[in-house]
């Protein structure tokens, strides 16, 4: 991988992380998480080996499912409470869905 691609990938990782940490709205948090997902994919599939391509495909599909679950939890929270703000997560079903989505994204034990 050439130095410019590494620089763009590292910058994208930093940008996605800072957007996710500093966001107050669910959509901006989702955008930051997606930037991180798309920035890490070229690093996973850097070697053009079939196993690396398979690993990056599995990673992408798992992260896409977790992102969908995260958006669904924010949508159900907005539906039940009328709030799109991250700090206003009040509905129990939304809390469980969000915890599951973040656990999948982090690769915690039952979801790894």
Secondary structure, DSSP 8 states (H G I E B T S, - for coil): --HHHHHHHHHHHHHHHHHHHH--BHHHHHHHHHHHHHHHHHHHT-S--HHHHHHHHHHHHHHHHHHHHHHHHHHHHHHHHS--BGGG---HHHHHHHHHHHHHHHT-GGG-
